[in-house]
Amino acid sequence: MSEHYESIFLAAFFFPAAAAVLVFFMKYVSAVLQARVRLAQDEAYREVAAKAAAAETETAARLSSFGAALDSIQARLAGIEKILKDVE
């Protein structure tokens, strides 16, 4: 009969202890997975920021070329206006 009580006694301690270990293990795995997700999000944000910086640089270059083209057009227009005034 004492063997029966021993097995009940061991089971009474084993199952709660196993449950506690399982809960802490699941909590650890959850923390690891959350860290991986945060790292992936950080990498995605860095990639987006790099693309935005590259796009901003390209836009600035295009704007400066548009400014040069606009100056050229204004110079030509001033020449045409001068010719038209001379014709009048």
Biopython code that builds the backbone (N, CA, C, O; Angstrom):
import numpy as np
from Bio.PDB.StructureBuilder import StructureBuilder

atoms = [
    (1, "MET", "N", (0.814, -1.187, 0.000)),
    (1, "MET", "CA", (0.000, 0.000, 0.000)),
    (1, "MET", "C", (0.864, 1.259, 0.000)),
    (1, "MET", "O", (0.478, 2.284, -0.561)),
    (2, "SER", "N", (2.024, 1.176, 0.627)),
    (2, "SER", "CA", (2.874, 2.351, 0.684)),
    (2, "SER", "C", (3.408, 2.705, -0.700)),
    (2, "SER", "O", (3.658, 3.876, -0.984)),
    (3, "GLU", "N", (3.587, 1.698, -1.570)),
    (3, "GLU", "CA", (4.033, 1.980, -2.934)),
    (3, "GLU", "C", (2.972, 2.780, -3.683)),
    (3, "GLU", "O", (3.302, 3.657, -4.482)),
    (4, "HIS", "N", (1.723, 2.485, -3.432)),
    (4, "HIS", "CA", (0.618, 3.217, -4.054)),
    (4, "HIS", "C", (0.651, 4.680, -3.608)),
    (4, "HIS", "O", (0.487, 5.580, -4.430)),
    (5, "TYR", "N", (0.863, 4.920, -2.317)),
    (5, "TYR", "CA", (0.936, 6.286, -1.816)),
    (5, "TYR", "C", (2.174, 7.011, -2.337)),
    (5, "TYR", "O", (2.146, 8.217, -2.580)),
    (6, "GLU", "N", (3.264, 6.252, -2.505)),
    (6, "GLU", "CA", (4.476, 6.854, -3.058)),
    (6, "GLU", "C", (4.247, 7.332, -4.480)),
    (6, "GLU", "O", (4.685, 8.423, -4.844)),
    (7, "SER", "N", (3.565, 6.531, -5.290)),
    (7, "SER", "CA", (3.316, 6.933, -6.673)),
    (7, "SER", "C", (2.374, 8.129, -6.735)),
    (7, "SER", "O", (2.534, 9.006, -7.584)),
    (8, "ILE", "N", (1.398, 8.165, -5.842)),
    (8, "ILE", "CA", (0.497, 9.318, -5.789)),
    (8, "ILE", "C", (1.271, 10.549, -5.334)),
    (8, "ILE", "O", (1.092, 11.641, -5.873)),
    (9, "PHE", "N", (2.135, 10.362, -4.335)),
    (9, "PHE", "CA", (2.943, 11.452, -3.809)),
    (9, "PHE", "C", (3.868, 11.992, -4.911)),
    (9, "PHE", "O", (3.972, 13.206, -5.085)),
    (10, "LEU", "N", (4.534, 11.107, -5.651)),
    (10, "LEU", "CA", (5.425, 11.523, -6.730)),
    (10, "LEU", "C", (4.651, 12.212, -7.854)),
    (10, "LEU", "O", (5.109, 13.211, -8.409)),
    (11, "ALA", "N", (3.493, 11.680, -8.180)),
    (11, "ALA", "CA", (2.673, 12.284, -9.225)),
    (11, "ALA", "C", (2.193, 13.666, -8.801)),
    (11, "ALA", "O", (2.109, 14.582, -9.619)),
    (12, "ALA", "N", (1.881, 13.810, -7.524)),
    (12, "ALA", "CA", (1.392, 15.088, -7.012)),
    (12, "ALA", "C", (2.472, 16.161, -7.111)),
    (12, "ALA", "O", (2.154, 17.338, -7.281)),
    (13, "PHE", "N", (3.730, 15.777, -7.007)),
    (13, "PHE", "CA", (4.817, 16.740, -7.157)),
    (13, "PHE", "C", (5.305, 16.858, -8.591)),
    (13, "PHE", "O", (5.698, 17.942, -9.023)),
    (14, "PHE", "N", (5.286, 15.755, -9.338)),
    (14, "PHE", "CA", (5.822, 15.759, -10.697)),
    (14, "PHE", "C", (4.979, 16.615, -11.644)),
    (14, "PHE", "O", (5.529, 17.449, -12.364)),
    (15, "PHE", "N", (3.681, 16.430, -11.660)),
    (15, "PHE", "CA", (2.837, 17.140, -12.620)),
    (15, "PHE", "C", (2.830, 18.653, -12.420)),
    (15, "PHE", "O", (2.935, 19.378, -13.409)),
    (16, "PRO", "N", (2.713, 19.164, -11.210)),
    (16, "PRO", "CA", (2.821, 20.628, -11.054)),
    (16, "PRO", "C", (4.207, 21.152, -11.410)),
    (16, "PRO", "O", (4.341, 22.221, -12.005)),
    (17, "ALA", "N", (5.246, 20.386, -11.038)),
    (17, "ALA", "CA", (6.599, 20.826, -11.393)),
    (17, "ALA", "C", (6.778, 20.827, -12.906)),
    (17, "ALA", "O", (7.366, 21.754, -13.462)),
    (18, "ALA", "N", (6.272, 19.793, -13.572)),
    (18, "ALA", "CA", (6.365, 19.725, -15.033)),
    (18, "ALA", "C", (5.572, 20.869, -15.665)),
    (18, "ALA", "O", (6.004, 21.461, -16.654)),
    (19, "ALA", "N", (4.423, 21.170, -15.094)),
    (19, "ALA", "CA", (3.618, 22.279, -15.616)),
    (19, "ALA", "C", (4.353, 23.603, -15.448)),
    (19, "ALA", "O", (4.337, 24.438, -16.351)),
    (20, "ALA", "N", (4.995, 23.800, -14.302)),
    (20, "ALA", "CA", (5.745, 25.047, -14.077)),
    (20, "ALA", "C", (6.907, 25.159, -15.058)),
    (20, "ALA", "O", (7.139, 26.227, -15.625)),
    (21, "VAL", "N", (7.641, 24.060, -15.263)),
    (21, "VAL", "CA", (8.747, 24.074, -16.222)),
    (21, "VAL", "C", (8.220, 24.358, -17.622)),
    (21, "VAL", "O", (8.822, 25.129, -18.369)),
    (22, "LEU", "N", (7.119, 23.752, -17.973)),
    (22, "LEU", "CA", (6.524, 23.975, -19.299)),
    (22, "LEU", "C", (6.099, 25.432, -19.471)),
    (22, "LEU", "O", (6.299, 26.008, -20.541)),
    (23, "VAL", "N", (5.522, 26.029, -18.445)),
    (23, "VAL", "CA", (5.101, 27.435, -18.523)),
    (23, "VAL", "C", (6.307, 28.339, -18.707)),
    (23, "VAL", "O", (6.279, 29.243, -19.543)),
    (24, "PHE", "N", (7.369, 28.109, -17.938)),
    (24, "PHE", "CA", (8.570, 28.941, -18.085)),
    (24, "PHE", "C", (9.243, 28.727, -19.431)),
    (24, "PHE", "O", (9.768, 29.673, -20.019)),
    (25, "PHE", "N", (9.233, 27.491, -19.925)),
    (25, "PHE", "CA", (9.802, 27.215, -21.246)),
    (25, "PHE", "C", (9.012, 27.941, -22.328)),
    (25, "PHE", "O", (9.597, 28.533, -23.234)),
    (26, "MET", "N", (7.682, 27.897, -22.235)),
    (26, "MET", "CA", (6.848, 28.580, -23.228)),
    (26, "MET", "C", (7.067, 30.096, -23.156)),
    (26, "MET", "O", (7.074, 30.772, -24.185)),
    (27, "LYS", "N", (7.245, 30.624, -21.950)),
    (27, "LYS", "CA", (7.500, 32.051, -21.794)),
    (27, "LYS", "C", (8.838, 32.420, -22.426)),
    (27, "LYS", "O", (8.952, 33.461, -23.074)),
    (28, "TYR", "N", (9.848, 31.576, -22.241)),
    (28, "TYR", "CA", (11.164, 31.809, -22.847)),
    (28, "TYR", "C", (11.073, 31.764, -24.372)),
    (28, "TYR", "O", (11.612, 32.640, -25.049)),
    (29, "VAL", "N", (10.411, 30.774, -24.906)),
    (29, "VAL", "CA", (10.251, 30.659, -26.359)),
    (29, "VAL", "C", (9.496, 31.862, -26.903)),
    (29, "VAL", "O", (9.836, 32.380, -27.966)),
    (30, "SER", "N", (8.480, 32.307, -26.185)),
    (30, "SER", "CA", (7.723, 33.481, -26.603)),
    (30, "SER", "C", (8.620, 34.714, -26.656)),
    (30, "SER", "O", (8.544, 35.500, -27.600)),
    (31, "ALA", "N", (9.471, 34.884, -25.638)),
    (31, "ALA", "CA", (10.382, 36.037, -25.617)),
    (31, "ALA", "C", (11.366, 35.971, -26.775)),
    (31, "ALA", "O", (11.671, 36.998, -27.382)),
    (32, "VAL", "N", (11.866, 34.785, -27.092)),
    (32, "VAL", "CA", (12.796, 34.634, -28.208)),
    (32, "VAL", "C", (12.104, 34.971, -29.528)),
    (32, "VAL", "O", (12.668, 35.674, -30.366)),
    (33, "LEU", "N", (10.899, 34.476, -29.707)),
    (33, "LEU", "CA", (10.163, 34.756, -30.941)),
    (33, "LEU", "C", (9.845, 36.240, -31.071)),
    (33, "LEU", "O", (9.935, 36.800, -32.164)),
    (34, "GLN", "N", (9.477, 36.879, -29.969)),
    (34, "GLN", "CA", (9.198, 38.313, -30.015)),
    (34, "GLN", "C", (10.454, 39.097, -30.360)),
    (34, "GLN", "O", (10.389, 40.076, -31.103)),
    (35, "ALA", "N", (11.589, 38.679, -29.832)),
    (35, "ALA", "CA", (12.849, 39.360, -30.159)),
    (35, "ALA", "C", (13.181, 39.206, -31.634)),
    (35, "ALA", "O", (13.655, 40.151, -32.265)),
    (36, "ARG", "N", (12.941, 38.037, -32.183)),
    (36, "ARG", "CA", (13.194, 37.815, -33.618)),
    (36, "ARG", "C", (12.290, 38.694, -34.470)),
    (36, "ARG", "O", (12.728, 39.264, -35.470)),
    (37, "VAL", "N", (11.035, 38.802, -34.073)),
    (37, "VAL", "CA", (10.094, 39.633, -34.827)),
    (37, "VAL", "C", (10.507, 41.095, -34.751)),
    (37, "VAL", "O", (10.458, 41.805, -35.755)),
    (38, "ARG", "N", (10.919, 41.557, -33.556)),
    (38, "ARG", "CA", (11.376, 42.940, -33.422)),
    (38, "ARG", "C", (12.606, 43.204, -34.270)),
    (38, "ARG", "O", (12.733, 44.267, -34.878)),
    (39, "LEU", "N", (13.505, 42.243, -34.311)),
    (39, "LEU", "CA", (14.711, 42.393, -35.120)),
    (39, "LEU", "C", (14.352, 42.479, -36.600)),
    (39, "LEU", "O", (14.912, 43.294, -37.333)),
    (40, "ALA", "N", (13.421, 41.640, -37.036)),
    (40, "ALA", "CA", (12.985, 41.687, -38.434)),
    (40, "ALA", "C", (12.310, 43.020, -38.747)),
    (40, "ALA", "O", (12.515, 43.582, -39.823)),
    (41, "GLN", "N", (11.509, 43.525, -37.815)),
    (41, "GLN", "CA", (10.866, 44.824, -38.027)),
    (41, "GLN", "C", (11.900, 45.938, -38.088)),
    (41, "GLN", "O", (11.802, 46.839, -38.921)),
    (42, "ASP", "N", (12.888, 45.875, -37.210)),
    (42, "ASP", "CA", (13.941, 46.890, -37.230)),
    (42, "ASP", "C", (14.692, 46.870, -38.551)),
    (42, "ASP", "O", (15.004, 47.921, -39.110)),
    (43, "GLU", "N", (14.980, 45.680, -39.046)),
    (43, "GLU", "CA", (15.668, 45.570, -40.339)),
    (43, "GLU", "C", (14.784, 46.131, -41.458)),
    (43, "GLU", "O", (15.277, 46.801, -42.366)),
    (44, "ALA", "N", (13.498, 45.858, -41.390)),
    (44, "ALA", "CA", (12.585, 46.384, -42.410)),
    (44, "ALA", "C", (12.540, 47.907, -42.346)),
    (44, "ALA", "O", (12.546, 48.570, -43.383)),
    (45, "TYR", "N", (12.496, 48.471, -41.134)),
    (45, "TYR", "CA", (12.486, 49.929, -40.997)),
    (45, "TYR", "C", (13.783, 50.533, -41.518)),
    (45, "TYR", "O", (13.766, 51.584, -42.159)),
    (46, "ARG", "N", (14.912, 49.871, -41.245)),
    (46, "ARG", "CA", (16.194, 50.372, -41.753)),
    (46, "ARG", "C", (16.204, 50.357, -43.280)),
    (46, "ARG", "O", (16.691, 51.291, -43.917)),
    (47, "GLU", "N", (15.665, 49.290, -43.854)),
    (47, "GLU", "CA", (15.615, 49.195, -45.316)),
    (47, "GLU", "C", (14.730, 50.293, -45.909)),
    (47, "GLU", "O", (15.084, 50.909, -46.914)),
    (48, "VAL", "N", (13.589, 50.530, -45.285)),
    (48, "VAL", "CA", (12.692, 51.589, -45.753)),
    (48, "VAL", "C", (13.365, 52.954, -45.622)),
    (48, "VAL", "O", (13.249, 53.794, -46.514)),
    (49, "ALA", "N", (14.065, 53.171, -44.515)),
    (49, "ALA", "CA", (14.755, 54.447, -44.316)),
    (49, "ALA", "C", (15.861, 54.631, -45.351)),
    (49, "ALA", "O", (16.061, 55.736, -45.854)),
    (50, "ALA", "N", (16.578, 53.561, -45.670)),
    (50, "ALA", "CA", (17.634, 53.659, -46.681)),
    (50, "ALA", "C", (17.041, 53.966, -48.047)),
    (50, "ALA", "O", (17.584, 54.777, -48.798)),
    (51, "LYS", "N", (15.926, 53.317, -48.368)),
    (51, "LYS", "CA", (15.267, 53.593, -49.646)),
    (51, "LYS", "C", (14.755, 55.031, -49.699)),
    (51, "LYS", "O", (14.843, 55.688, -50.736)),
    (52, "ALA", "N", (14.223, 55.515, -48.582)),
    (52, "ALA", "CA", (13.724, 56.893, -48.545)),
    (52, "ALA", "C", (14.867, 57.882, -48.720)),
    (52, "ALA", "O", (14.717, 58.888, -49.413)),
    (53, "ALA", "N", (16.008, 57.604, -48.098)),
    (53, "ALA", "CA", (17.163, 58.495, -48.242)),
    (53, "ALA", "C", (17.664, 58.498, -49.678)),
    (53, "ALA", "O", (18.020, 59.548, -50.214)),
    (54, "ALA", "N", (17.692, 57.324, -50.302)),
    (54, "ALA", "CA", (18.118, 57.245, -51.707)),
    (54, "ALA", "C", (17.136, 57.984, -52.608)),
    (54, "ALA", "O", (17.546, 58.688, -53.531)),
    (55, "ALA", "N", (15.851, 57.828, -52.346)),
    (55, "ALA", "CA", (14.843, 58.524, -53.144)),
    (55, "ALA", "C", (14.950, 60.032, -52.961)),
    (55, "ALA", "O", (14.778, 60.791, -53.915)),
    (56, "GLU", "N", (15.233, 60.467, -51.739)),
    (56, "GLU", "CA", (15.382, 61.905, -51.486)),
    (56, "GLU", "C", (16.597, 62.470, -52.228)),
    (56, "GLU", "O", (16.539, 63.570, -52.778)),
    (57, "THR", "N", (17.682, 61.718, -52.237)),
    (57, "THR", "CA", (18.876, 62.151, -52.961)),
    (57, "THR", "C", (18.597, 62.242, -54.455)),
    (57, "THR", "O", (18.996, 63.200, -55.117)),
    (58, "GLU", "N", (17.907, 61.233, -54.975)),
    (58, "GLU", "CA", (17.570, 61.239, -56.403)),
    (58, "GLU", "C", (16.639, 62.399, -56.736)),
    (58, "GLU", "O", (16.793, 63.041, -57.776)),
    (59, "THR", "N", (15.684, 62.668, -55.865)),
    (59, "THR", "CA", (14.759, 63.777, -56.090)),
    (59, "THR", "C", (15.502, 65.109, -56.074)),
    (59, "THR", "O", (15.232, 65.985, -56.896)),
    (60, "ALA", "N", (16.429, 65.261, -55.147)),
    (60, "ALA", "CA", (17.209, 66.503, -55.089)),
    (60, "ALA", "C", (18.031, 66.688, -56.359)),
    (60, "ALA", "O", (18.141, 67.801, -56.872)),
    (61, "ALA", "N", (18.608, 65.599, -56.867)),
    (61, "ALA", "CA", (19.385, 65.687, -58.111)),
    (61, "ALA", "C", (18.485, 66.071, -59.287)),
    (61, "ALA", "O", (18.853, 66.898, -60.121)),
    (62, "ARG", "N", (17.323, 65.469, -59.338)),
    (62, "ARG", "CA", (16.394, 65.802, -60.436)),
    (62, "ARG", "C", (15.924, 67.245, -60.337)),
    (62, "ARG", "O", (15.809, 67.932, -61.352)),
    (63, "LEU", "N", (15.652, 67.708, -59.125)),
    (63, "LEU", "CA", (15.216, 69.097, -58.958)),
    (63, "LEU", "C", (16.299, 70.068, -59.401)),
    (63, "LEU", "O", (16.001, 71.091, -60.017)),
    (64, "SER", "N", (17.543, 69.758, -59.095)),
    (64, "SER", "CA", (18.610, 70.659, -59.523)),
    (64, "SER", "C", (18.744, 70.655, -61.042)),
    (64, "SER", "O", (19.021, 71.695, -61.638)),
    (65, "SER", "N", (18.550, 69.495, -61.679)),
    (65, "SER", "CA", (18.606, 69.467, -63.146)),
    (65, "SER", "C", (17.410, 70.222, -63.744)),
    (65, "SER", "O", (17.540, 70.875, -64.780)),
    (66, "PHE", "N", (16.252, 70.130, -63.087)),
    (66, "PHE", "CA", (15.097, 70.906, -63.551)),
    (66, "PHE", "C", (15.368, 72.399, -63.413)),
    (66, "PHE", "O", (14.969, 73.192, -64.265)),
    (67, "GLY", "N", (16.049, 72.776, -62.333)),
    (67, "GLY", "CA", (16.389, 74.190, -62.147)),
    (67, "GLY", "C", (17.298, 74.684, -63.246)),
    (67, "GLY", "O", (17.125, 75.798, -63.742)),
    (68, "ALA", "N", (18.275, 73.866, -63.637)),
    (68, "ALA", "CA", (19.184, 74.252, -64.727)),
    (68, "ALA", "C", (18.411, 74.357, -66.041)),
    (68, "ALA", "O", (18.641, 75.282, -66.820)),
    (69, "ALA", "N", (17.510, 73.433, -66.290)),
    (69, "ALA", "CA", (16.707, 73.471, -67.511)),
    (69, "ALA", "C", (15.800, 74.703, -67.507)),
    (69, "ALA", "O", (15.618, 75.346, -68.541)),
    (70, "LEU", "N", (15.240, 75.024, -66.356)),
    (70, "LEU", "CA", (14.378, 76.196, -66.258)),
    (70, "LEU", "C", (15.171, 77.480, -66.527)),
    (70, "LEU", "O", (14.681, 78.385, -67.202)),
    (71, "ASP", "N", (16.396, 77.557, -65.997)),
    (71, "ASP", "CA", (17.244, 78.729, -66.270)),
    (71, "ASP", "C", (17.528, 78.850, -67.765)),
    (71, "ASP", "O", (17.523, 79.949, -68.319)),
    (72, "SER", "N", (17.775, 77.714, -68.408)),
    (72, "SER", "CA", (18.036, 77.717, -69.852)),
    (72, "SER", "C", (16.810, 78.201, -70.622)),
    (72, "SER", "O", (16.921, 78.993, -71.558)),
    (73, "ILE", "N", (15.647, 77.713, -70.215)),
    (73, "ILE", "CA", (14.404, 78.120, -70.886)),
    (73, "ILE", "C", (14.150, 79.609, -70.683)),
    (73, "ILE", "O", (13.730, 80.298, -71.613)),
    (74, "GLN", "N", (14.401, 80.112, -69.474)),
    (74, "GLN", "CA", (14.200, 81.542, -69.211)),
    (74, "GLN", "C", (15.154, 82.391, -70.045)),
    (74, "GLN", "O", (14.771, 83.452, -70.538)),
    (75, "ALA", "N", (16.383, 81.934, -70.202)),
    (75, "ALA", "CA", (17.338, 82.684, -71.028)),
    (75, "ALA", "C", (16.881, 82.721, -72.478)),
    (75, "ALA", "O", (16.962, 83.761, -73.131)),
    (76, "ARG", "N", (16.398, 81.586, -72.984)),
    (76, "ARG", "CA", (15.898, 81.537, -74.364)),
    (76, "ARG", "C", (14.676, 82.434, -74.538)),
    (76, "ARG", "O", (14.547, 83.141, -75.537)),
    (77, "LEU", "N", (13.778, 82.394, -73.544)),
    (77, "LEU", "CA", (12.574, 83.214, -73.601)),
    (77, "LEU", "C", (12.936, 84.701, -73.594)),
    (77, "LEU", "O", (12.319, 85.494, -74.305)),
    (78, "ALA", "N", (13.917, 85.071, -72.807)),
    (78, "ALA", "CA", (14.354, 86.471, -72.779)),
    (78, "ALA", "C", (14.899, 86.864, -74.149)),
    (78, "ALA", "O", (14.657, 87.977, -74.615)),
    (79, "GLY", "N", (15.636, 85.952, -74.803)),
    (79, "GLY", "CA", (16.143, 86.232, -76.156)),
    (79, "GLY", "C", (15.022, 86.394, -77.151)),
    (79, "GLY", "O", (15.055, 87.297, -77.987)),
    (80, "ILE", "N", (14.023, 85.524, -77.070)),
    (80, "ILE", "CA", (12.873, 85.608, -77.983)),
    (80, "ILE", "C", (12.095, 86.898, -77.744)),
    (80, "ILE", "O", (11.677, 87.548, -78.702)),
    (81, "GLU", "N", (11.891, 87.286, -76.464)),
    (81, "GLU", "CA", (11.194, 88.531, -76.165)),
    (81, "GLU", "C", (11.959, 89.734, -76.729)),
    (81, "GLU", "O", (11.353, 90.679, -77.234)),
    (82, "LYS", "N", (13.249, 89.692, -76.641)),
    (82, "LYS", "CA", (14.075, 90.797, -77.174)),
    (82, "LYS", "C", (13.909, 90.885, -78.691)),
    (82, "LYS", "O", (13.769, 91.971, -79.253)),
    (83, "ILE", "N", (13.929, 89.709, -79.346)),
    (83, "ILE", "CA", (13.760, 89.703, -80.810)),
    (83, "ILE", "C", (12.376, 90.229, -81.161)),
    (83, "ILE", "O", (12.255, 91.016, -82.100)),
    (84, "LEU", "N", (11.333, 89.831, -80.452)),
    (84, "LEU", "CA", (9.968, 90.289, -80.733)),
    (84, "LEU", "C", (9.834, 91.791, -80.507)),
    (84, "LEU", "O", (9.132, 92.464, -81.262)),
    (85, "LYS", "N", (10.488, 92.323, -79.490)),
    (85, "LYS", "CA", (10.443, 93.776, -79.258)),
    (85, "LYS", "C", (11.150, 94.519, -80.382)),
    (85, "LYS", "O", (10.710, 95.591, -80.798)),
    (86, "ASP", "N", (12.250, 93.947, -80.875)),
    (86, "ASP", "CA", (12.981, 94.571, -81.978)),
    (86, "ASP", "C", (12.155, 94.556, -83.247)),
    (86, "ASP", "O", (12.260, 95.485, -84.047)),
    (87, "VAL", "N", (11.351, 93.553, -83.458)),
    (87, "VAL", "CA", (10.536, 93.434, -84.661)),
    (87, "VAL", "C", (9.396, 94.465, -84.621)),
    (87, "VAL", "O", (9.015, 94.987, -85.669)),
    (88, "GLU", "N", (8.871, 94.753, -83.492)),
    (88, "GLU", "CA", (7.745, 95.699, -83.377)),
    (88, "GLU", "C", (8.210, 97.036, -83.789)),
    (88, "GLU", "O", (7.433, 97.992, -83.773)),
]
sb = StructureBuilder()
sb.init_structure("model")
sb.init_model(0)
sb.init_chain("A")
sb.init_seg("    ")
for serial, (resi, resn, name, xyz) in enumerate(atoms, 1):
    if name == "N":
        sb.init_residue(resn, " ", resi, " ")
    sb.init_atom(name, np.array(xyz, "f"), 0.0, 1.0, " ", f" {name:<3s}", serial, name[0])
structure = sb.get_structure()
